[in-house]
Amino acid sequence: MTGWTEADIPQLNPERIARMRVLLTQALEPTRLAIRDDSHKHAGHAGSRQGLGHFSIAIESTAFAGKLPLARHRLIHAALGDMLQTDIHALSISAVAPDETA
């Protein structure tokens, strides 16, 4: 897992983060989950001008065991569903199984 926690950064989109947390928890039952809003770093960027956010996710789940990174990202994208079209412009992902280190 990464060295940051959600307490380290401002929450520009708390409702979006809460929704992302619900969707990821329901789909992947993570043992650890941190979501960081990086939107403030992208002011003026195309996605930001359209009101979409930039986020980083650090997630640990047994659902990732034995899966390659692309398969893990697909699970996350599937869990977030329509949010990738309506709320999220960019997503940075660190996804590990419990017996791995990021």
C-alpha positions as CSV (number, residue, x, y, z in Angstrom):
1,M,0.0,0.0,0.0
2,T,1.1,3.6,-0.5
3,G,2.3,5.8,2.4
4,W,-0.5,8.3,2.3
5,T,-3.9,8.3,4.0
6,E,-7.0,10.2,3.2
7,A,-6.3,12.5,6.2
8,D,-3.2,13.8,4.3
9,I,-5.1,15.6,1.6
10,P,-8.2,17.9,1.2
11,Q,-11.4,16.3,0.2
12,L,-12.7,18.3,-2.7
13,N,-15.3,15.8,-3.7
14,P,-16.5,14.1,-0.5
15,E,-19.7,12.8,-2.0
16,R,-17.9,11.2,-4.9
17,I,-15.4,9.6,-2.6
18,A,-18.1,8.3,-0.4
19,R,-19.9,6.8,-3.4
20,M,-16.6,5.3,-4.7
21,R,-16.0,3.8,-1.3
22,V,-19.5,2.1,-1.2
23,L,-19.2,0.7,-4.7
24,L,-15.6,-0.6,-4.2
25,T,-16.5,-2.1,-0.8
26,Q,-19.6,-3.8,-2.1
27,A,-17.8,-5.3,-5.1
28,L,-14.4,-6.1,-3.8
29,E,-14.6,-6.3,0.0
30,P,-11.3,-4.6,0.5
31,T,-9.1,-5.3,3.6
32,R,-7.7,-1.8,3.0
33,L,-9.0,1.1,1.0
34,A,-7.8,4.7,0.6
35,I,-9.2,7.2,-1.9
36,R,-7.4,10.5,-2.6
37,D,-8.9,13.4,-4.5
38,D,-6.2,14.8,-6.8
39,S,-8.5,17.2,-8.6
40,H,-6.7,20.2,-7.2
41,K,-3.6,19.2,-9.1
42,H,-5.4,19.4,-12.4
43,A,-7.1,22.7,-12.4
44,G,-7.8,23.9,-15.9
45,H,-7.4,20.4,-17.4
46,A,-10.1,19.3,-19.8
47,G,-11.7,16.8,-17.3
48,S,-11.6,19.4,-14.5
49,R,-13.3,22.0,-16.7
50,Q,-16.1,19.5,-17.3
51,G,-16.5,19.0,-13.5
52,L,-15.0,15.5,-13.5
53,G,-12.5,14.5,-10.8
54,H,-9.0,13.1,-10.7
55,F,-8.6,10.4,-8.0
56,S,-6.0,7.9,-6.7
57,I,-7.1,4.6,-5.2
58,A,-4.9,2.3,-3.0
59,I,-6.8,-0.9,-2.4
60,E,-6.0,-4.3,-1.0
61,S,-8.4,-7.2,-1.6
62,T,-8.4,-11.0,-1.8
63,A,-10.3,-10.5,-5.1
64,F,-6.9,-9.6,-6.6
65,A,-5.1,-12.8,-5.6
66,G,-3.6,-14.5,-8.7
67,K,-4.7,-11.7,-11.0
68,L,-2.5,-9.6,-13.3
69,P,-2.7,-5.7,-12.9
70,L,-4.9,-5.3,-16.0
71,A,-7.5,-7.8,-14.5
72,R,-7.4,-5.9,-11.2
73,H,-8.0,-2.6,-12.9
74,R,-10.9,-4.1,-14.8
75,L,-12.5,-5.3,-11.5
76,I,-12.2,-1.7,-10.1
77,H,-13.6,-0.2,-13.3
78,A,-16.5,-2.6,-13.3
79,A,-17.2,-1.8,-9.6
80,L,-17.2,2.0,-10.3
81,G,-19.4,1.6,-13.3
82,D,-21.1,4.7,-14.6
83,M,-19.0,6.9,-12.2
84,L,-16.2,6.6,-14.8
85,Q,-18.4,8.5,-17.3
86,T,-20.2,10.9,-14.9
87,D,-17.8,11.7,-12.1
88,I,-14.3,10.5,-12.7
89,H,-11.9,11.8,-15.4
90,A,-8.7,10.2,-14.3
91,L,-8.0,7.3,-11.9
92,S,-4.6,6.2,-10.5
93,I,-4.8,2.7,-9.1
94,S,-2.6,0.7,-6.7
95,A,-4.3,-2.7,-6.3
96,V,-2.7,-5.5,-4.3
97,A,-3.7,-8.8,-2.7
98,P,-3.3,-9.1,1.1
99,D,-0.1,-11.1,0.8
100,E,1.6,-8.6,-1.5
101,T,3.3,-5.3,-0.9
102,A,2.7,-2.3,-3.1
